[in-house]
Amino acid sequence: MSTPLRFYLAAFASGLLFALGLGLAGMMDPRKVQGFLDLFGRWDPSLMLVMGGAVTVTLLSFPLIFRRKSPLFDEHFALPAARKADARLLGGSVLFGAGWALSGLCPGPALANLVSFNPGVLAFVLSMLAGFWLYQQTARLEIRRHSHSPEQFAQETRALNDEQCVVD
Amino acid sequence: MSLNPVQMVAGGLLVGIGTAMANGCTSGHGVCGLGRRSGRSLGAVLSFMGAGFATMLLMTQFLGIGRV
């Protein structure tokens, strides 16, 4: 079944709104983000309101949204199945936090910031893509090392890409 | 705005590897995961916020690395 056009229109509208919000809130300015992370120095706490505001909206709206059987423009909700915080999750988050402080950018604002045509932002995004690829390759090697059959390898690498998503 | 290229490349690599490993970032775990009241996302958010504050402290106080 092909994906209906309204799905792409909804995705486009969501992305547009998200990028506008990030820009208005100052999340696209790497130095402002670093000011927020500079807790023990010249701390700029204003970005706390951005995360706080966004989480307030999701905390209030998600219970209402998940009362529905499916999203407005898709057949199913796709939600992560994993429940436990393991070493991979915590270790990955620590690496991400370090990179976030070093550059003042996280993935969403960095992608939105591509429209500034700033060479530093472009360098960040290309390195980030290289990082995704590197992790993907390392994880595939690890699966190849322990898998006993081509079927198991195929299944586990698929799970890697689908990110343990359950279709609700 | 001229951004420090070494910090942007090193930061980008760490962000790429880290978010792929952790299955999410500030948007996925922060905005959406916390909104779903996911314990896994709370663990991720505490880890990346903690690491962010610690790295910034290390950079400014001990390594002499400033803002980009």
gemmi code that builds the backbone of each chain (N, CA, C; Angstrom):
import gemmi

chains = {
    "A": [
        ("MET", (0.849, -1.200, 0.000), (0.000, 0.000, 0.000), (0.878, 1.242, 0.000)),
        ("SER", (0.576, 2.181, -0.875), (1.404, 3.390, -0.923), (0.917, 4.381, 0.127)),
        ("THR", (1.874, 5.193, 0.609), (1.534, 6.155, 1.647), (0.749, 7.311, 1.039)),
        ("PRO", (-0.395, 7.659, 1.648), (-1.205, 8.726, 1.066), (-0.508, 10.086, 1.182)),
        ("LEU", (-0.824, 10.969, 0.248), (-0.212, 12.297, 0.183), (-0.421, 13.072, 1.476)),
        ("ARG", (-1.606, 12.917, 2.086), (-1.893, 13.697, 3.294), (-0.939, 13.348, 4.428)),
        ("PHE", (-0.366, 12.111, 4.395), (0.634, 11.736, 5.394), (1.867, 12.641, 5.254)),
        ("TYR", (2.315, 12.820, 4.006), (3.492, 13.666, 3.756), (3.191, 15.124, 4.070)),
        ("LEU", (1.978, 15.572, 3.759), (1.601, 16.959, 4.061), (1.601, 17.180, 5.568)),
        ("ALA", (1.098, 16.203, 6.319), (1.083, 16.323, 7.785), (2.512, 16.343, 8.319)),
        ("ALA", (3.382, 15.480, 7.749), (4.783, 15.439, 8.187), (5.459, 16.781, 7.885)),
        ("PHE", (5.172, 17.331, 6.711), (5.761, 18.621, 6.319), (5.299, 19.723, 7.272)),
        ("ALA", (4.001, 19.765, 7.561), (3.463, 20.800, 8.461), (4.071, 20.668, 9.855)),
        ("SER", (4.216, 19.408, 10.333), (4.802, 19.189, 11.664), (6.246, 19.666, 11.704)),
        ("GLY", (7.001, 19.325, 10.651), (8.409, 19.726, 10.586), (8.545, 21.235, 10.558)),
        ("LEU", (7.674, 21.870, 9.785), (7.699, 23.334, 9.661), (7.442, 23.993, 11.013)),
        ("LEU", (6.430, 23.490, 11.708), (6.060, 24.044, 13.020), (7.197, 23.824, 14.029)),
        ("PHE", (7.788, 22.623, 13.987), (8.884, 22.271, 14.891), (10.076, 23.211, 14.664)),
        ("ALA", (10.442, 23.408, 13.400), (11.589, 24.263, 13.071), (11.329, 25.709, 13.476)),
        ("LEU", (10.101, 26.182, 13.239), (9.746, 27.546, 13.652), (9.895, 27.718, 15.152)),
        ("GLY", (9.411, 26.713, 15.896), (9.504, 26.749, 17.353), (10.951, 26.771, 17.822)),
        ("LEU", (11.776, 25.897, 17.220), (13.199, 25.845, 17.594), (13.870, 27.185, 17.340)),
        ("GLY", (13.565, 27.782, 16.185), (14.181, 29.060, 15.815), (13.755, 30.178, 16.759)),
        ("LEU", (12.440, 30.280, 16.993), (11.909, 31.340, 17.868), (12.467, 31.204, 19.279)),
        ("ALA", (12.651, 29.949, 19.740), (13.062, 29.716, 21.123), (14.562, 29.922, 21.333)),
        ("GLY", (15.333, 30.004, 20.246), (16.775, 30.218, 20.371), (17.592, 28.944, 20.388)),
        ("MET", (16.922, 27.790, 20.145), (17.638, 26.513, 20.161), (18.590, 26.361, 18.969)),
        ("MET", (18.427, 27.208, 17.950), (19.274, 27.076, 16.767), (20.557, 27.890, 16.888)),
        ("ASP", (20.726, 28.581, 18.014), (21.941, 29.367, 18.244), (22.890, 28.561, 19.146)),
        ("PRO", (23.976, 27.984, 18.568), (24.853, 27.105, 19.346), (25.396, 27.773, 20.610)),
        ("ARG", (25.689, 29.067, 20.547), (26.290, 29.714, 21.724), (25.269, 29.887, 22.839)),
        ("LYS", (24.015, 30.087, 22.455), (22.958, 30.181, 23.474), (22.774, 28.829, 24.171)),
        ("VAL", (22.815, 27.742, 23.364), (22.684, 26.402, 23.932), (23.855, 26.111, 24.877)),
        ("GLN", (25.057, 26.503, 24.458), (26.216, 26.303, 25.337), (26.086, 27.122, 26.617)),
        ("GLY", (25.466, 28.307, 26.508), (25.220, 29.127, 27.696), (24.293, 28.413, 28.672)),
        ("PHE", (23.320, 27.674, 28.111), (22.404, 26.908, 28.959), (23.141, 25.759, 29.654)),
        ("LEU", (24.109, 25.150, 28.947), (24.836, 24.012, 29.532), (25.942, 24.463, 30.480)),
        ("ASP", (26.252, 25.766, 30.464), (27.332, 26.309, 31.300), (26.811, 26.584, 32.718)),
        ("LEU", (26.324, 25.517, 33.356), (25.646, 25.611, 34.650), (26.540, 26.218, 35.736)),
        ("PHE", (27.850, 25.902, 35.668), (28.758, 26.366, 36.728), (29.532, 27.603, 36.302)),
        ("GLY", (29.171, 28.168, 35.141), (29.853, 29.374, 34.668), (28.851, 30.502, 34.476)),
        ("ARG", (28.866, 31.092, 33.264), (27.891, 32.143, 32.975), (26.613, 31.467, 32.472)),
        ("TRP", (25.809, 31.005, 33.406), (24.644, 30.191, 33.063), (23.498, 31.036, 32.524)),
        ("ASP", (22.930, 30.610, 31.400), (21.753, 31.249, 30.825), (20.602, 30.240, 30.925)),
        ("PRO", (19.750, 30.358, 31.971), (18.741, 29.315, 32.205), (17.528, 29.387, 31.273)),
        ("SER", (17.500, 30.366, 30.351), (16.249, 30.608, 29.610), (15.793, 29.405, 28.782)),
        ("LEU", (16.741, 28.578, 28.308), (16.326, 27.449, 27.466), (15.587, 26.365, 28.258)),
        ("MET", (15.676, 26.441, 29.596), (14.914, 25.505, 30.407), (13.419, 25.626, 30.101)),
        ("LEU", (12.997, 26.861, 29.813), (11.586, 27.108, 29.503), (11.180, 26.422, 28.201)),
        ("VAL", (12.160, 26.268, 27.266), (11.849, 25.631, 25.979), (11.529, 24.161, 26.201)),
        ("MET", (12.461, 23.456, 26.863), (12.234, 22.041, 27.148), (11.015, 21.877, 28.050)),
        ("GLY", (10.933, 22.723, 29.094), (9.799, 22.647, 30.015), (8.476, 22.875, 29.298)),
        ("GLY", (8.444, 23.870, 28.448), (7.214, 24.180, 27.704), (6.827, 23.050, 26.772)),
        ("ALA", (7.834, 22.511, 26.057), (7.551, 21.440, 25.092), (7.062, 20.186, 25.813)),
        ("VAL", (7.719, 19.845, 26.935), (7.316, 18.630, 27.660), (5.928, 18.815, 28.286)),
        ("THR", (5.607, 20.035, 28.718), (4.255, 20.282, 29.239), (3.211, 19.969, 28.163)),
        ("VAL", (3.496, 20.420, 26.942), (2.550, 20.165, 25.844), (2.401, 18.668, 25.578)),
        ("THR", (3.526, 17.931, 25.523), (3.405, 16.495, 25.227), (2.771, 15.739, 26.400)),
        ("LEU", (3.136, 16.128, 27.640), (2.544, 15.452, 28.811), (1.024, 15.584, 28.809)),
        ("LEU", (0.542, 16.756, 28.432), (-0.902, 16.987, 28.441), (-1.594, 16.398, 27.216)),
        ("SER", (-0.916, 16.465, 26.042), (-1.620, 16.079, 24.812), (-1.501, 14.585, 24.490)),
        ("PHE", (-0.382, 13.940, 24.862), (-0.222, 12.530, 24.495), (-1.332, 11.627, 25.038)),
        ("PRO", (-1.737, 11.790, 26.316), (-2.825, 10.920, 26.797), (-4.099, 11.072, 25.959)),
        ("LEU", (-4.376, 12.302, 25.516), (-5.563, 12.521, 24.669), (-5.367, 11.879, 23.305)),
        ("ILE", (-4.142, 12.045, 22.747), (-3.859, 11.499, 21.416), (-3.944, 9.972, 21.435)),
        ("PHE", (-3.379, 9.345, 22.497), (-3.353, 7.878, 22.538), (-4.701, 7.267, 22.912)),
        ("ARG", (-5.706, 8.108, 23.159), (-7.056, 7.573, 23.307), (-7.598, 7.100, 21.969)),
        ("ARG", (-7.030, 7.676, 20.879), (-7.453, 7.274, 19.546), (-6.873, 5.900, 19.214)),
        ("LYS", (-7.509, 5.199, 18.284), (-6.992, 3.899, 17.857), (-5.782, 4.065, 16.947)),
        ("SER", (-5.775, 5.167, 16.171), (-4.688, 5.393, 15.219), (-4.492, 6.903, 15.037)),
        ("PRO", (-3.335, 7.321, 14.500), (-3.155, 8.748, 14.198), (-4.124, 9.192, 13.103)),
        ("LEU", (-4.289, 10.502, 12.936), (-5.220, 11.013, 11.929), (-4.843, 10.564, 10.520)),
        ("PHE", (-3.531, 10.550, 10.230), (-3.119, 10.321, 8.844), (-2.287, 9.062, 8.663)),
        ("ASP", (-2.386, 8.111, 9.570), (-1.670, 6.847, 9.387), (-2.519, 5.736, 10.002)),
        ("GLU", (-2.143, 4.486, 9.682), (-2.965, 3.378, 10.151), (-2.709, 2.999, 11.606)),
        ("HIS", (-1.434, 3.175, 12.037), (-1.057, 2.747, 13.387), (-0.137, 3.771, 14.031)),
        ("PHE", (-0.135, 3.778, 15.358), (0.926, 4.470, 16.090), (2.162, 3.575, 16.061)),
        ("ALA", (3.353, 4.149, 15.894), (4.602, 3.384, 15.979), (5.365, 3.873, 17.196)),
        ("LEU", (5.447, 3.027, 18.224), (6.079, 3.435, 19.486), (7.202, 2.469, 19.844)),
        ("PRO", (8.241, 2.951, 20.530), (9.343, 2.070, 20.904), (8.860, 0.984, 21.860)),
        ("ALA", (9.358, -0.241, 21.636), (8.951, -1.359, 22.488), (9.858, -1.500, 23.699)),
        ("ALA", (11.103, -1.022, 23.578), (12.078, -1.219, 24.661), (11.619, -0.494, 25.916)),
        ("ARG", (11.818, -1.118, 27.061), (11.370, -0.535, 28.322), (12.534, -0.235, 29.266)),
        ("LYS", (13.562, -1.104, 29.212), (14.629, -0.993, 30.210), (15.735, -0.033, 29.752)),
        ("ALA", (16.220, 0.798, 30.696), (17.358, 1.658, 30.416), (18.625, 0.829, 30.569)),
        ("ASP", (19.247, 0.438, 29.443), (20.446, -0.397, 29.509), (21.709, 0.448, 29.307)),
        ("ALA", (22.855, -0.242, 29.332), (24.143, 0.463, 29.224), (24.275, 1.168, 27.876)),
        ("ARG", (23.716, 0.572, 26.829), (23.799, 1.162, 25.495), (23.064, 2.507, 25.464)),
        ("LEU", (21.884, 2.536, 26.104), (21.097, 3.777, 26.156), (21.837, 4.857, 26.947)),
        ("LEU", (22.326, 4.485, 28.133), (22.959, 5.482, 28.996), (24.306, 5.930, 28.419)),
        ("GLY", (25.087, 4.962, 27.912), (26.385, 5.299, 27.315), (26.221, 6.200, 26.096)),
        ("GLY", (25.271, 5.842, 25.237), (25.007, 6.659, 24.051), (24.588, 8.063, 24.438)),
        ("SER", (23.759, 8.177, 25.476), (23.285, 9.493, 25.906), (24.427, 10.338, 26.457)),
        ("VAL", (25.373, 9.693, 27.146), (26.532, 10.432, 27.671), (27.370, 10.979, 26.502)),
        ("LEU", (27.602, 10.136, 25.479), (28.352, 10.606, 24.300), (27.619, 11.766, 23.638)),
        ("PHE", (26.307, 11.630, 23.503), (25.513, 12.683, 22.888), (25.634, 13.983, 23.691)),
        ("GLY", (25.518, 13.884, 25.024), (25.604, 15.077, 25.875), (26.944, 15.789, 25.714)),
        ("ALA", (28.022, 14.993, 25.616), (29.354, 15.576, 25.442), (29.444, 16.317, 24.103)),
        ("GLY", (28.950, 15.695, 23.037), (28.972, 16.334, 21.721), (28.093, 17.570, 21.662)),
        ("TRP", (26.983, 17.521, 22.384), (26.043, 18.650, 22.452), (26.733, 19.861, 23.087)),
        ("ALA", (27.477, 19.620, 24.174), (28.180, 20.711, 24.854), (29.319, 21.254, 23.992)),
        ("LEU", (30.030, 20.343, 23.341), (31.180, 20.732, 22.523), (30.765, 21.648, 21.367)),
        ("SER", (29.609, 21.352, 20.756), (29.211, 22.067, 19.546), (28.020, 23.009, 19.752)),
        ("GLY", (27.243, 22.801, 20.799), (26.044, 23.616, 21.005), (24.894, 23.238, 20.086)),
        ("LEU", (25.024, 22.075, 19.422), (23.951, 21.655, 18.509), (23.485, 20.243, 18.827)),
        ("CYS", (22.178, 20.005, 18.692), (21.651, 18.645, 18.717), (20.966, 18.405, 17.368)),
        ("PRO", (20.578, 17.164, 17.054), (20.181, 16.843, 15.671), (19.081, 17.721, 15.070)),
        ("GLY", (17.974, 17.933, 15.779), (16.868, 18.708, 15.203), (17.273, 20.121, 14.819)),
        ("PRO", (17.751, 20.917, 15.779), (18.172, 22.280, 15.461), (19.278, 22.336, 14.406)),
        ("ALA", (20.187, 21.342, 14.398), (21.263, 21.338, 13.403), (20.686, 21.211, 11.999)),
        ("LEU", (19.721, 20.289, 11.831), (19.107, 20.105, 10.502), (18.354, 21.365, 10.084)),
        ("ALA", (17.593, 21.950, 11.026), (16.846, 23.175, 10.703), (17.809, 24.299, 10.348)),
        ("ASN", (18.975, 24.295, 10.991), (19.968, 25.351, 10.807), (20.707, 25.251, 9.479)),
        ("LEU", (20.513, 24.149, 8.725), (21.169, 24.007, 7.420), (20.811, 25.158, 6.496)),
        ("VAL", (19.614, 25.737, 6.682), (19.184, 26.829, 5.783), (20.020, 28.092, 5.979)),
        ("SER", (20.828, 28.144, 7.063), (21.687, 29.318, 7.250), (22.926, 29.235, 6.350)),
        ("PHE", (23.162, 28.063, 5.749), (24.345, 27.811, 4.914), (25.639, 28.137, 5.642)),
        ("ASN", (25.629, 27.971, 6.962), (26.841, 28.182, 7.748), (27.748, 26.953, 7.590)),
        ("PRO", (29.031, 27.142, 7.182), (29.917, 25.984, 6.975), (30.108, 25.147, 8.241)),
        ("GLY", (30.103, 25.786, 9.405), (30.254, 25.045, 10.663), (29.076, 24.114, 10.898)),
        ("VAL", (27.874, 24.597, 10.601), (26.666, 23.783, 10.767), (26.688, 22.624, 9.778)),
        ("LEU", (27.117, 22.895, 8.544), (27.212, 21.844, 7.530), (28.217, 20.778, 7.983)),
        ("ALA", (29.361, 21.227, 8.504), (30.380, 20.286, 8.999), (29.797, 19.431, 10.113)),
        ("PHE", (29.019, 20.047, 11.009), (28.390, 19.297, 12.096), (27.465, 18.226, 11.542)),
        ("VAL", (26.597, 18.611, 10.610), (25.600, 17.660, 10.093), (26.277, 16.509, 9.354)),
        ("LEU", (27.318, 16.809, 8.547), (28.019, 15.735, 7.837), (28.701, 14.786, 8.833)),
        ("SER", (29.308, 15.346, 9.881), (29.948, 14.503, 10.899), (28.914, 13.662, 11.626)),
        ("MET", (27.743, 14.256, 11.886), (26.674, 13.525, 12.566), (26.228, 12.334, 11.712)),
        ("LEU", (26.066, 12.563, 10.402), (25.685, 11.467, 9.505), (26.767, 10.389, 9.510)),
        ("ALA", (28.033, 10.811, 9.515), (29.141, 9.848, 9.585), (29.045, 9.053, 10.885)),
        ("GLY", (28.671, 9.723, 11.978), (28.510, 9.054, 13.269), (27.401, 8.012, 13.231)),
        ("PHE", (26.257, 8.359, 12.626), (25.150, 7.389, 12.479), (25.663, 6.156, 11.739)),
        ("TRP", (26.366, 6.406, 10.629), (26.854, 5.326, 9.771), (27.859, 4.452, 10.516)),
        ("LEU", (28.789, 5.102, 11.214), (29.800, 4.366, 11.984), (29.155, 3.444, 13.010)),
        ("TYR", (28.161, 3.972, 13.735), (27.511, 3.149, 14.749), (26.789, 1.976, 14.106)),
        ("GLN", (26.099, 2.283, 13.007), (25.364, 1.269, 12.257), (26.301, 0.128, 11.818)),
        ("GLN", (27.477, 0.490, 11.280), (28.447, -0.504, 10.808), (28.991, -1.330, 11.967)),
        ("THR", (29.312, -0.665, 13.087), (29.837, -1.367, 14.249), (28.807, -2.358, 14.779)),
        ("ALA", (27.554, -1.902, 14.835), (26.492, -2.770, 15.350), (26.289, -3.968, 14.422)),
        ("ARG", (26.389, -3.759, 13.105), (26.236, -4.864, 12.146), (27.363, -5.884, 12.305)),
        ("LEU", (28.592, -5.380, 12.493), (29.746, -6.273, 12.705), (29.537, -7.144, 13.930)),
        ("GLU", (29.050, -6.503, 14.992), (28.818, -7.215, 16.243), (27.756, -8.300, 16.053)),
        ("ILE", (26.687, -7.976, 15.313), (25.637, -8.963, 15.054), (26.197, -10.114, 14.209)),
        ("ARG", (27.025, -9.767, 13.205), (27.599, -10.808, 12.344), (28.450, -11.767, 13.173)),
        ("ARG", (29.176, -11.209, 14.164), (30.076, -12.012, 14.985), (29.308, -13.040, 15.820)),
        ("HIS", (28.133, -12.641, 16.324), (27.452, -13.591, 17.219), (26.287, -14.344, 16.573)),
        ("SER", (25.889, -13.945, 15.338), (24.729, -14.625, 14.756), (25.139, -15.973, 14.165)),
        ("HIS", (24.219, -16.943, 14.240), (24.543, -18.301, 13.826), (24.054, -18.621, 12.420)),
        ("SER", (23.165, -17.776, 11.876), (22.645, -18.076, 10.545), (22.369, -16.774, 9.804)),
        ("PRO", (22.331, -16.843, 8.474), (22.011, -15.634, 7.695), (20.631, -15.079, 8.074)),
        ("GLU", (19.703, -15.990, 8.451), (18.353, -15.543, 8.811), (18.400, -14.702, 10.082)),
        ("GLN", (19.177, -15.195, 11.070), (19.287, -14.469, 12.336), (19.938, -13.105, 12.098)),
        ("PHE", (20.987, -13.087, 11.235), (21.670, -11.833, 10.922), (20.686, -10.844, 10.300)),
        ("ALA", (19.900, -11.336, 9.326), (18.944, -10.467, 8.637), (17.913, -9.910, 9.617)),
        ("GLN", (17.447, -10.790, 10.508), (16.406, -10.380, 11.454), (16.925, -9.331, 12.432)),
        ("GLU", (18.150, -9.557, 12.941), (18.674, -8.635, 13.947), (19.099, -7.296, 13.346)),
        ("THR", (19.610, -7.309, 12.098), (19.965, -6.022, 11.480), (18.703, -5.236, 11.131)),
        ("ARG", (17.619, -5.968, 10.806), (16.356, -5.296, 10.543), (15.850, -4.616, 11.817)),
        ("ALA", (15.975, -5.335, 12.927), (15.539, -4.784, 14.216), (16.343, -3.525, 14.551)),
        ("LEU", (17.609, -3.519, 14.137), (18.485, -2.372, 14.375), (17.923, -1.125, 13.682)),
        ("ASN", (17.441, -1.314, 12.456), (16.917, -0.174, 11.702), (15.511, 0.225, 12.140)),
        ("ASP", (14.697, -0.776, 12.427), (13.328, -0.472, 12.848), (13.291, 0.020, 14.282)),
        ("GLU", (14.435, -0.050, 14.939), (14.557, 0.435, 16.305), (13.472, -0.090, 17.221)),
        ("GLN", (13.365, -1.359, 17.284), (12.488, -2.042, 18.246), (11.137, -1.371, 18.347)),
        ("CYS", (10.650, -0.885, 17.209), (9.369, -0.194, 17.237), (8.231, -1.192, 17.207)),
        ("VAL", (7.261, -1.004, 18.072), (6.055, -1.808, 17.949), (5.024, -0.976, 17.232)),
        ("VAL", (4.263, -1.636, 16.407), (3.142, -0.941, 15.809), (1.962, -1.196, 16.724)),
        ("ASP", (1.462, -0.154, 17.283), (0.480, -0.247, 18.362), (-0.913, -0.567, 17.831)),
    ],
    "B": [
        ("MET", (27.971, 33.994, 11.385), (28.585, 33.470, 12.612), (29.640, 32.445, 12.237)),
        ("SER", (30.852, 32.666, 12.712), (31.910, 31.717, 12.405), (32.082, 30.755, 13.578)),
        ("LEU", (31.888, 29.466, 13.317), (31.909, 28.459, 14.385), (33.213, 27.672, 14.348)),
        ("ASN", (33.732, 27.318, 15.504), (34.975, 26.560, 15.589), (34.848, 25.206, 14.876)),
        ("PRO", (35.603, 24.998, 13.763), (35.394, 23.792, 12.960), (35.744, 22.503, 13.698)),
        ("VAL", (36.785, 22.533, 14.533), (37.170, 21.304, 15.250), (36.048, 20.880, 16.195)),
        ("GLN", (35.485, 21.860, 16.909), (34.394, 21.538, 17.835), (33.152, 21.054, 17.094)),
        ("MET", (32.879, 21.628, 15.912), (31.691, 21.223, 15.168), (31.839, 19.791, 14.653)),
        ("VAL", (33.026, 19.435, 14.149), (33.242, 18.083, 13.609), (33.256, 17.049, 14.742)),
        ("ALA", (34.003, 17.334, 15.812), (34.068, 16.384, 16.937), (32.689, 16.259, 17.586)),
        ("GLY", (32.010, 17.396, 17.771), (30.671, 17.385, 18.360), (29.697, 16.613, 17.496)),
        ("GLY", (29.753, 16.817, 16.186), (28.853, 16.122, 15.261), (29.041, 14.615, 15.329)),
        ("LEU", (30.296, 14.169, 15.354), (30.574, 12.726, 15.435), (29.999, 12.132, 16.718)),
        ("LEU", (30.266, 12.807, 17.849), (29.764, 12.320, 19.137), (28.233, 12.298, 19.165)),
        ("VAL", (27.620, 13.350, 18.639), (26.156, 13.416, 18.611), (25.596, 12.302, 17.725)),
        ("GLY", (26.239, 12.056, 16.572), (25.774, 11.010, 15.655), (25.859, 9.629, 16.287)),
        ("ILE", (27.051, 9.275, 16.793), (27.241, 7.953, 17.406), (26.335, 7.813, 18.644)),
        ("GLY", (26.334, 8.854, 19.482), (25.575, 8.794, 20.733), (24.077, 8.644, 20.527)),
        ("THR", (23.499, 9.435, 19.614), (22.047, 9.358, 19.443), (21.638, 8.067, 18.734)),
        ("ALA", (22.528, 7.527, 17.856), (22.224, 6.241, 17.220), (22.245, 5.137, 18.269)),
        ("MET", (23.236, 5.176, 19.156), (23.352, 4.183, 20.223), (22.155, 4.242, 21.170)),
        ("ALA", (21.742, 5.464, 21.502), (20.713, 5.657, 22.523), (19.302, 5.698, 21.928)),
        ("ASN", (19.185, 5.544, 20.610), (17.878, 5.587, 19.936), (17.129, 6.902, 20.148)),
        ("GLY", (17.840, 8.002, 20.357), (17.096, 9.256, 20.479), (17.920, 10.394, 21.035)),
        ("CYS", (17.363, 11.596, 20.928), (18.081, 12.801, 21.364), (17.150, 13.669, 22.193)),
        ("THR", (17.393, 14.968, 22.174), (16.551, 15.908, 22.911), (15.093, 15.881, 22.434)),
        ("SER", (14.893, 15.637, 21.134), (13.521, 15.587, 20.616), (12.854, 14.264, 20.979)),
        ("GLY", (13.529, 13.140, 20.641), (12.927, 11.828, 20.833), (12.747, 11.463, 22.297)),
        ("HIS", (13.840, 11.526, 23.052), (13.748, 11.170, 24.468), (13.227, 12.334, 25.305)),
        ("GLY", (13.690, 13.549, 24.990), (13.308, 14.705, 25.795), (11.852, 15.064, 25.613)),
        ("VAL", (11.497, 15.559, 24.434), (10.140, 16.076, 24.234), (9.107, 14.949, 24.157)),
        ("CYS", (9.388, 13.916, 23.326), (8.371, 12.869, 23.139), (8.413, 11.812, 24.243)),
        ("GLY", (9.621, 11.339, 24.597), (9.742, 10.261, 25.585), (9.231, 10.673, 26.952)),
        ("LEU", (9.626, 11.856, 27.412), (9.138, 12.318, 28.720), (7.622, 12.502, 28.672)),
        ("GLY", (7.120, 12.973, 27.539), (5.677, 13.148, 27.387), (4.930, 11.828, 27.475)),
        ("ARG", (5.576, 10.735, 27.044), (4.955, 9.404, 27.146), (5.208, 8.776, 28.512)),
        ("ARG", (5.875, 9.510, 29.394), (6.242, 9.017, 30.732), (7.067, 7.739, 30.640)),
        ("SER", (8.047, 7.724, 29.693), (8.904, 6.552, 29.511), (10.101, 6.623, 30.459)),
        ("GLY", (10.304, 5.563, 31.234), (11.424, 5.509, 32.169), (12.757, 5.512, 31.436)),
        ("ARG", (12.795, 4.815, 30.287), (13.993, 4.763, 29.457), (14.387, 6.168, 29.003)),
        ("SER", (13.387, 6.940, 28.596), (13.674, 8.300, 28.143), (14.150, 9.177, 29.293)),
        ("LEU", (13.575, 8.988, 30.480), (14.022, 9.769, 31.642), (15.496, 9.461, 31.919)),
        ("GLY", (15.869, 8.167, 31.827), (17.274, 7.774, 32.006), (18.165, 8.459, 30.983)),
        ("ALA", (17.703, 8.490, 29.723), (18.487, 9.122, 28.659), (18.634, 10.618, 28.906)),
        ("VAL", (17.534, 11.283, 29.281), (17.565, 12.740, 29.482), (18.506, 13.096, 30.635)),
        ("LEU", (18.414, 12.359, 31.752), (19.305, 12.639, 32.885), (20.764, 12.432, 32.465)),
        ("SER", (21.022, 11.391, 31.652), (22.396, 11.120, 31.214), (22.926, 12.216, 30.304)),
        ("PHE", (22.126, 12.633, 29.289), (22.706, 13.631, 28.380), (22.755, 15.026, 28.989)),
        ("MET", (21.809, 15.336, 29.885), (21.897, 16.632, 30.565), (23.118, 16.657, 31.490)),
        ("GLY", (23.279, 15.570, 32.247), (24.427, 15.479, 33.156), (25.738, 15.570, 32.393)),
        ("ALA", (25.833, 14.807, 31.298), (27.061, 14.813, 30.499), (27.283, 16.181, 29.859)),
        ("GLY", (26.196, 16.838, 29.454), (26.311, 18.178, 28.860), (26.867, 19.190, 29.853)),
        ("PHE", (26.298, 19.209, 31.061), (26.787, 20.136, 32.096), (28.247, 19.814, 32.446)),
        ("ALA", (28.556, 18.519, 32.616), (29.908, 18.115, 33.020), (30.933, 18.470, 31.940)),
        ("THR", (30.569, 18.216, 30.670), (31.500, 18.515, 29.571), (31.755, 20.012, 29.475)),
        ("MET", (30.692, 20.801, 29.639), (30.841, 22.258, 29.567), (31.750, 22.750, 30.692)),
        ("LEU", (31.581, 22.172, 31.885), (32.427, 22.540, 33.035), (33.889, 22.201, 32.733)),
        ("LEU", (34.091, 20.969, 32.225), (35.436, 20.503, 31.877), (36.075, 21.422, 30.830)),
        ("MET", (35.283, 21.785, 29.821), (35.792, 22.626, 28.731), (36.206, 24.001, 29.229)),
        ("THR", (35.306, 24.647, 29.984), (35.550, 26.048, 30.352), (36.537, 26.171, 31.514)),
        ("GLN", (36.468, 25.261, 32.482), (37.299, 25.427, 33.682), (38.661, 24.758, 33.569)),
        ("PHE", (38.746, 23.638, 32.822), (39.987, 22.870, 32.856), (40.703, 22.756, 31.501)),
        ("LEU", (39.938, 22.760, 30.415), (40.579, 22.543, 29.113), (40.806, 23.849, 28.343)),
        ("GLY", (40.206, 24.927, 28.840), (40.381, 26.207, 28.150), (39.711, 26.251, 26.786)),
        ("ILE", (38.644, 25.428, 26.606), (37.871, 25.476, 25.353), (36.664, 26.352, 25.599)),
        ("GLY", (36.467, 27.337, 24.759), (35.355, 28.254, 24.975), (34.140, 27.863, 24.182)),
        ("ARG", (33.216, 28.803, 24.075), (32.030, 28.556, 23.267), (32.399, 28.612, 21.798)),
        ("VAL", (31.616, 27.910, 20.952), (31.940, 27.830, 19.520), (31.873, 29.207, 18.891)),
    ],
}
model = gemmi.Model(1)
for chain_id, residues in chains.items():
    chain = gemmi.Chain(chain_id)
    for i, (resn, *xyz) in enumerate(residues, 1):
        res = gemmi.Residue()
        res.name, res.seqid = resn, gemmi.SeqId(i, " ")
        for name, pos in zip(("N", "CA", "C"), xyz):
            atom = gemmi.Atom()
            atom.name, atom.element = name, gemmi.Element(name[0])
            atom.pos, atom.b_iso = gemmi.Position(*pos), 0.0
            res.add_atom(atom)
        chain.add_residue(res)
    model.add_chain(chain)
structure = gemmi.Structure()
structure.add_model(model)
structure.setup_entities()
